[in-house]
């Protein structure tokens, strides 16, 4: 069930228009993924707990680095570049869930 939710969030992040630089939507989707991953930490399945723990750690790192930098950037082109980097890194972080 959790992987289905995470796959849907992954698809929604993938579908975010790169030209939009919609940081608020990217952050909301990433926070939804963090919430689901934190629920997975309570799983009886040791493998599920391990993979969700690693992805959760990676995503929190990305949220606290690339996404914050994107939100703080004032130059529109640089803000857009940080949006692209953050989106790419979040998707990369989540890929481990589906391998």
Buried (B, 14 or more C-beta within 10 A) or exposed (E): EBBEBBEBBBEBBEEBEEEEBBBEBBBEBBBBBBEBBEEBEEEEEEEBBEBBBBBBEBBBEBBEBBBBBBBEBEEEEEBBBBBBBBBBBBBEBBEEBEE
